Amino acid sequence: MFCPPPTTPKSALYQFVGGSCIEVDLAICAIDPSAPNYWHFVAYQLPIIIINKDWIISSGSRILISNYVNYAREYIELLGIHENCIIDLRNRCVFSKSLQSPIKMPSRDPAFECNDALHCVAESFGFLKSMGTPSRRVFIERKSSNNGSNLRGVYPLDAWHQFLASNGFEIVYLEGVSVADQASLFSQCRVLIALHGAALTNIIYMARGMQVIELMHHKGMENGGHLDMFMSIALKKKLRFSRIECESFLCESEELKIQAATGNFSSNPLPVKHCVNLEARILSLLD
């Protein structure tokens, strides 16, 4: 995606990029190079759209998005922005006669912290939250992943799920759940447990004073703060946050095979172990 110099012959540009191209008069970038999942979209792309929404609508600008998936489509529809305004950049080249810089770009403006951007999102979509006192105990489970983390979970699953159920926890899968229903669900949580992952972005909808327990593979604890984003959000929102370091479920050689097979060499694809120590730690944190 680029805005060509006016002296450049259009035919030469088309020949250079190959394939199909899209031409627009006016566009605004709401893209981030590391935006493959829900966390990156909500924290870095969605705030750009929210902050610039009135200008986008009044100017007729198109919005360039790097990954226009279902949750992005749902959020933008909830903002009242017509889908025709969106251009998905995947495998496309876009020529814009005028490429506007957003009024604010959260991911590029050091004065606009990620927490502030997420507060902006939570305020804009506060109408999705349920009324009443939060009372549910919820564990967020997963069925799929877009970064090779399909095995991220607590194993053996049957024993883990039995422990959760015996302590009043619902096991919830968010795949296929609309963003509106996700916001409503999190706003009803008194206690939320989840492994480190993008689903924890939704704690922005939880009520002040509620409890978040993040489970993390012990290798993820060695990241020097790189994975502290959800802890930071929780503390900013005055949630009661705890992180539990979890043991490996597999031996080192098997973990390395999983990381190599997925191409993801972080701790994200690695399963963790359900054990007595994990149970005791969780029970010690519950009211």
C-alpha positions in Angstrom: 0.0 0.0 0.0 1.4 3.4 -1.0 0.6 6.7 -2.4 2.5 7.1 -5.7 4.2 10.3 -6.8 1.9 12.2 -9.2 4.6 12.0 -11.9 4.8 8.2 -11.9 3.0 6.6 -14.9 0.1 4.5 -13.6 0.8 1.8 -16.1 4.3 1.4 -14.7 3.0 1.1 -11.2 0.5 -1.6 -12.1 3.2 -3.5 -13.9 5.5 -3.3 -10.9 3.0 -4.6 -8.3 1.3 -7.1 -10.5 -2.2 -8.5 -9.8 -5.3 -6.5 -9.0 -5.1 -3.0 -7.6 -7.6 -0.7 -5.9 -7.8 3.0 -6.4 -9.3 5.4 -3.8 -9.4 9.2 -3.5 -8.9 9.3 0.3 -7.7 6.8 2.8 -6.7 6.5 6.4 -4.3 3.8 7.8 -5.6 1.7 10.6 -2.9 -1.0 10.2 -0.2 -2.5 12.4 2.5 -4.8 11.0 2.0 -7.2 14.0 -1.8 -7.3 14.0 -2.7 -11.0 13.4 -5.0 -11.4 16.3 -7.7 -10.0 18.5 -5.4 -8.3 21.0 -3.5 -6.4 18.3 -6.7 -5.3 16.6 -8.4 -4.0 19.8 -5.3 -2.4 21.3 -3.8 -0.8 18.2 -6.2 -0.7 15.2 -9.6 -0.2 16.7 -8.7 2.9 18.7 -7.5 4.6 15.6 -10.9 4.1 14.0 -12.8 5.2 17.1 -10.8 8.4 17.6 -11.1 9.3 13.9 -14.7 8.0 13.3 -16.4 11.4 12.9 -13.7 12.6 10.4 -13.9 9.3 8.5 -17.7 9.5 8.1 -17.7 13.2 7.2 -14.8 13.0 4.8 -15.9 9.8 3.1 -12.4 8.4 3.7 -11.7 4.7 3.2 -10.1 2.7 6.1 -7.1 0.5 5.3 -7.1 -2.5 7.6 -4.4 -5.2 7.5 -6.7 -8.1 8.5 -10.4 -7.6 8.2 -11.7 -10.7 10.0 -15.1 -11.3 11.7 -14.3 -9.5 15.0 -13.0 -6.4 13.2 -16.2 -6.4 11.0 -18.4 -6.7 14.1 -16.7 -3.9 15.9 -16.8 -1.5 13.0 -20.4 -2.3 12.3 -21.2 -1.5 16.0 -19.5 1.9 15.5 -22.0 2.7 12.7 -19.3 2.7 10.0 -20.5 1.2 6.7 -18.6 -1.8 5.5 -18.0 -0.1 2.1 -15.6 2.2 3.9 -13.2 -0.7 4.7 -10.4 -2.0 2.5 -8.8 -5.3 3.5 -5.1 -5.1 2.5 -4.5 -8.8 2.4 -2.9 -9.7 -0.9 -3.9 -6.3 -2.3 -2.3 -3.1 -3.5 -4.1 0.2 -2.9 -3.4 3.4 -4.7 -4.6 6.4 -2.8 -4.6 9.9 -4.2 -4.5 11.3 -0.6 -3.2 9.1 2.2 -4.1 10.8 5.5 -2.3 10.4 8.8 -4.8 9.6 11.6 -5.5 12.4 14.1 -3.9 10.0 16.6 -2.1 6.6 16.1 -2.0 4.8 19.5 0.7 2.3 18.4 3.0 5.0 17.2 2.4 7.9 19.7 4.4 7.4 22.9 2.1 9.9 24.7 -0.9 7.7 23.9 -0.4 4.5 26.0 -2.0 1.2 25.1 -4.0 1.3 28.4 -5.5 4.7 27.3 -6.3 3.2 23.9 -8.1 0.3 25.5 -9.9 2.6 27.9 -11.2 4.4 24.8 -12.5 1.1 23.4 -14.1 0.1 26.7 -15.9 3.5 26.9 -17.0 3.3 23.3 -18.6 -0.1 23.7 -19.7 0.2 27.3 -23.3 -0.2 26.2 -22.5 -3.9 25.5 -21.9 -4.7 29.1 -24.6 -6.4 31.2 -26.3 -4.7 34.1 -26.3 -6.1 37.6 -23.6 -7.4 40.0 -21.1 -9.7 38.4 -21.4 -13.2 39.8 -20.0 -15.8 37.3 -16.9 -17.8 37.6 -15.5 -18.5 34.1 -12.6 -20.3 32.6 -11.8 -19.4 29.0 -10.9 -22.5 27.0 -9.8 -22.6 23.4 -10.6 -24.8 20.3 -8.4 -23.1 17.7 -5.6 -20.7 17.2 -4.2 -18.5 14.4 -0.6 -18.6 15.7 0.0 -22.3 16.1 -1.2 -22.4 19.8 -3.8 -25.1 19.4 -2.2 -27.1 22.2 -2.2 -24.2 24.6 -4.2 -25.5 27.5 -4.1 -27.3 30.9 -3.6 -31.1 30.6 -5.0 -33.6 31.2 -8.1 -31.8 30.1 -10.7 -34.1 31.8 -9.1 -33.7 35.2 -8.7 -30.0 34.8 -12.3 -29.4 33.7 -13.5 -31.6 36.5 -11.6 -29.4 39.0 -13.1 -26.2 37.5 -16.6 -27.6 37.5 -16.3 -28.7 41.2 -15.4 -25.2 42.1 -18.3 -23.5 40.3 -16.5 -22.5 37.1 -18.1 -22.4 33.7 -15.9 -23.5 30.8 -16.4 -21.1 27.9 -15.1 -21.3 24.3 -15.1 -17.9 22.6 -14.7 -19.2 19.0 -17.9 -18.2 17.2 -19.0 -15.9 20.0 -19.8 -12.4 18.8 -17.8 -9.5 20.2 -21.0 -8.1 21.8 -21.6 -11.4 23.6 -18.0 -11.5 24.7 -18.2 -8.1 26.2 -21.4 -9.1 28.0 -19.8 -12.3 29.3 -16.7 -10.6 30.7 -18.8 -7.9 32.3 -20.6 -10.7 34.2 -17.5 -12.3 35.6 -16.7 -12.2 39.3 -13.7 -14.5 38.7 -12.0 -15.1 35.4 -9.3 -17.6 34.8 -7.5 -17.9 31.4 -4.2 -18.9 30.0 -2.2 -16.0 28.6 -3.8 -15.2 25.3 -5.7 -12.6 23.3 -9.0 -13.5 24.9 -7.8 -11.6 28.0 -8.1 -8.4 26.1 -11.8 -8.5 27.1 -11.0 -7.8 30.7 -11.5 -4.2 29.7 -15.2 -4.9 30.1 -14.9 -6.3 33.6 -16.2 -4.4 36.6 -13.8 -2.7 39.0 -12.7 -5.0 41.9 -13.4 -8.3 40.0 -10.7 -11.0 39.9 -8.5 -12.1 37.0 -6.2 -15.1 37.3 -3.8 -15.5 34.4 -2.1 -18.9 33.9 1.3 -18.8 32.2 3.8 -21.4 31.1 7.0 -21.0 33.2 9.0 -20.2 30.1 6.7 -17.2 29.5 7.7 -15.9 32.9 11.2 -15.3 31.6 10.1 -12.7 29.0 11.3 -9.6 30.8 7.9 -8.0 30.9 7.0 -8.6 27.2 3.9 -10.5 28.2 2.7 -8.2 30.9 0.0 -6.4 28.8 -2.9 -8.0 30.5 -1.5 -7.5 34.0 -1.1 -3.8 33.1 -4.7 -3.5 31.9 -6.0 -5.2 35.0 -4.0 -2.9 37.4 -5.2 0.1 35.4 -8.8 -1.0 35.7 -8.5 -1.7 39.5 -9.1 -5.5 38.9 -7.6 -8.0 41.4 -4.9 -9.6 39.2 -2.9 -12.7 39.9 -0.5 -14.7 37.6 0.2 -18.3 38.3 3.4 -19.9 36.9 2.6 -23.3 35.5 4.7 -26.4 35.0 5.4 -28.0 31.7 3.2 -30.8 30.6 5.7 -32.1 28.1 9.4 -32.8 28.2 11.8 -30.2 26.7 12.4 -32.1 23.5 8.7 -32.4 22.8 8.2 -28.7 23.5 10.9 -27.9 21.0 9.2 -30.1 18.4 5.9 -28.2 18.9 7.6 -24.8 18.6 9.5 -25.8 15.4 6.3 -27.3 13.9 4.3 -24.2 14.5 7.0 -21.7 13.8 6.2 -20.1 17.1 9.2 -20.2 19.4 7.5 -18.4 22.3 5.8 -20.2 25.2 2.4 -19.7 23.6 2.0 -23.1 21.8 3.1 -25.0 24.9 0.6 -26.9 27.1 0.9 -26.7 30.9 0.3 -29.3 33.6 -2.7 -29.7 35.8 -1.4 -30.7 39.2 -2.1 -30.4 42.9 0.1 -27.3 43.2 -1.9 -25.5 40.5 -5.2 -26.4 42.2 -3.9 -25.3 45.6 -2.7 -22.0 44.2 -6.0 -21.2 42.5 -8.1 -22.2 45.6 -5.9 -19.9 47.8 -6.8 -17.0 45.6 -10.6 -17.5 45.5 -12.9 -15.7 47.9 
